[in-house]
Amino acid sequence: MIRVLLSADLHYHARSMPALERFAQQIQRERPDCLVLAGDIGHPLASFQRALSLFAGLSCPKLALAGNHDVWSGDHDSQSLWDHLLEEAACQAGFVWLDRETFHLGSLGICGTLGWYDYSARDLSVPLVPYDYYINKGMFNNDGNYVDWDVTDEEFAAQQLQAFAARLDKLCRDPAITQILVATHVPPFVENLERRPGDLAWSFGNAYFGNLTLGQAIVRCPKVTHVVSGHTHRGGVWSIAAPHGLVESYVVGSDYGRPAYIVLEFPWIVV
């Protein structure tokens, strides 16, 4: 069996160092065949690098993708972080950068994306249009204060989706791949979200918690069987109906100073 260990939302900080060091030691004891970190690894870039260095002793393949906090501006602007700095830091630490490339173990393919929100997850009971979520984001989500690229959320999400869909389609067409695990930072299914009717602040924030357009693209691939996400800090597992059957969807329940992980097992098949 292939044992894939997935985590997200480590949010590396000096205060969380003891907990993260224990977490890395625990992962070492798990002896996974592959490690996947699904975003919000650390901000600023130096913290991102220190978080990845915790897993230097892990000999299995290591994969990572960006989260929204990872592209917050500070020492570097958001566009530079996204375009090359995060990827370069990940590669230097021995990680495959899933926001650019796929990975496979035997017949298992792994495809990933940050999956930036496009407001498709907004609570439709709230009588607002997408532009309202764009101009008021800084009041409800710090991405509005610290992400400084020039494109809108919808434009960036569309760019990401196009690139991800191309990677996923290539994996799906590969006859050597029989099963696909998708890792995203932002959850892609409405089932992953918590609705709180009557709580306007929470309902407004839902627009930044998911990307349902991404979920629609994921379930179109008949080889996808599992999807693992982070971002919301609210762990859970759901069975999602797809044209080819059920897809198991997980959200890792990590929170600040309380890292968590899940382990998934897949048959080792060489086609």
Backbone hydrogen bonds, N-H to C=O, Kabsch-Sander energy under -0.5 kcal/mol:
donor,donor_aa,acceptor,acceptor_aa,energy
2,I,266,F,-3.9
3,R,1,M,-0.6
4,V,2,I,-0.7
4,V,264,L,-2.9
5,L,3,R,-0.5
5,L,34,C,-2.8
6,L,4,V,-0.5
6,L,262,I,-2.7
7,S,36,V,-2.6
8,A,260,A,-0.6
9,D,39,G,-2.5
10,L,40,D,-0.5
11,H,40,D,-2.5
12,Y,41,I,-2.3
16,S,13,H,-1.2
17,M,14,A,-1.1
20,L,16,S,-2.6
21,E,17,M,-2.7
22,R,18,P,-2.2
23,F,19,A,-2.0
24,A,20,L,-2.6
25,Q,21,E,-2.0
26,Q,22,R,-2.2
27,I,23,F,-2.3
28,Q,24,A,-2.0
29,R,25,Q,-1.8
30,E,26,Q,-1.3
31,R,27,I,-0.8
31,R,28,Q,-0.8
33,D,3,R,-2.6
34,C,3,R,-1.2
35,L,61,P,-2.3
36,V,5,L,-2.5
37,L,63,L,-2.3
38,A,7,S,-3.4
38,A,36,V,-0.6
39,G,37,L,-0.9
39,G,65,L,-0.8
43,H,12,Y,-0.6
47,S,44,P,-0.9
48,F,44,P,-1.9
49,Q,45,L,-2.5
50,R,46,A,-2.2
51,A,47,S,-2.4
52,L,48,F,-1.9
53,S,49,Q,-1.9
54,L,50,R,-0.8
54,L,51,A,-0.9
55,F,52,L,-1.7
56,A,53,S,-1.7
58,L,55,F,-1.6
59,S,57,G,-0.5
62,K,94,G,-0.5
63,L,35,L,-3.0
64,A,96,V,-2.6
65,L,37,L,-1.7
71,V,67,G,-0.7
71,V,68,N,-0.8
72,W,69,H,-1.6
73,S,146,Y,-3.8
74,G,76,H,-1.5
81,L,77,D,-1.9
82,W,78,S,-2.5
83,D,79,Q,-3.2
84,H,80,S,-2.2
85,L,80,S,-2.4
86,L,81,L,-2.1
88,E,84,H,-2.8
89,A,85,L,-2.2
90,A,86,L,-2.5
91,C,87,E,-2.6
92,Q,88,E,-2.3
93,A,89,A,-1.3
94,G,91,C,-1.6
95,F,90,A,-2.8
96,V,62,K,-2.8
98,L,64,A,-3.0
98,L,96,V,-0.9
100,R,97,W,-1.8
101,E,97,W,-1.8
103,F,110,I,-2.0
105,L,108,L,-2.3
107,S,269,I,-1.0
108,L,105,L,-2.5
109,G,107,S,-0.5
109,G,179,Q,-2.8
110,I,103,F,-3.6
111,C,181,L,-2.2
112,G,98,L,-0.7
113,T,183,A,-1.8
119,Y,207,A,-0.8
121,A,210,G,-0.6
122,R,119,Y,-1.4
123,D,203,S,-0.8
124,L,122,R,-0.8
126,V,123,D,-1.9
128,L,126,V,-2.5
132,D,129,V,-1.7
133,Y,129,V,-0.9
133,Y,130,P,-0.6
134,Y,130,P,-1.5
135,I,131,Y,-2.4
136,N,132,D,-1.4
137,K,134,Y,-0.7
139,M,136,N,-1.7
140,F,136,N,-0.6
140,F,137,K,-1.6
141,N,137,K,-2.8
144,G,141,N,-1.8
145,N,142,N,-1.5
146,Y,142,N,-1.8
147,V,143,D,-2.1
148,D,146,Y,-0.7
156,F,152,T,-2.7
157,A,153,D,-2.8
158,A,154,E,-2.0
159,Q,155,E,-2.1
160,Q,156,F,-2.5
161,L,157,A,-2.6
162,Q,158,A,-2.2
163,A,159,Q,-1.8
164,F,160,Q,-2.9
165,A,161,L,-3.0
166,A,162,Q,-1.5
167,R,163,A,-1.8
168,L,164,F,-2.9
169,D,165,A,-2.5
170,K,166,A,-1.9
171,L,167,R,-2.0
172,C,168,L,-2.7
173,R,169,D,-1.9
174,D,170,K,-0.6
174,D,171,L,-1.1
177,I,174,D,-1.8
178,T,107,S,-2.1
178,T,176,A,-0.6
179,Q,107,S,-1.5
180,I,223,K,-2.7
181,L,109,G,-2.8
182,V,226,H,-2.7
183,A,111,C,-2.4
184,T,228,V,-2.6
185,H,113,T,-1.4
185,H,114,L,-0.5
186,V,114,L,-2.4
192,N,189,F,-1.7
193,L,190,V,-1.6
195,R,193,L,-0.6
199,D,196,R,-2.3
200,L,198,G,-1.0
203,S,199,D,-2.8
204,F,200,L,-2.6
205,G,201,A,-2.2
206,N,202,W,-1.5
207,A,204,F,-1.3
208,Y,205,G,-2.2
209,F,206,N,-1.6
210,G,206,N,-0.6
211,N,187,P,-2.2
215,G,211,N,-1.3
216,Q,212,L,-1.8
217,A,213,T,-1.5
218,I,214,L,-2.2
219,V,215,G,-2.2
220,R,216,Q,-0.6
220,R,217,A,-0.5
221,C,218,I,-1.6
224,V,221,C,-1.5
225,T,180,I,-2.1
226,H,180,I,-1.2
227,V,248,E,-2.6
228,V,182,V,-2.6
229,S,250,Y,-2.3
230,G,185,H,-1.8
232,T,230,G,-2.0
235,G,233,H,-0.6
236,G,251,V,-1.8
238,W,249,S,-2.8
240,I,238,W,-0.6
240,I,247,V,-3.4
242,A,245,G,-2.4
245,G,242,A,-1.8
247,V,240,I,-2.8
248,E,225,T,-2.7
249,S,238,W,-3.3
249,S,247,V,-0.6
250,Y,227,V,-3.0
251,V,236,G,-2.4
252,V,229,S,-2.7
255,D,258,R,-1.4
258,R,255,D,-2.7
262,I,6,L,-2.3
264,L,4,V,-2.7
266,F,2,I,-2.2
269,I,267,P,-0.9
271,V,269,I,-0.6
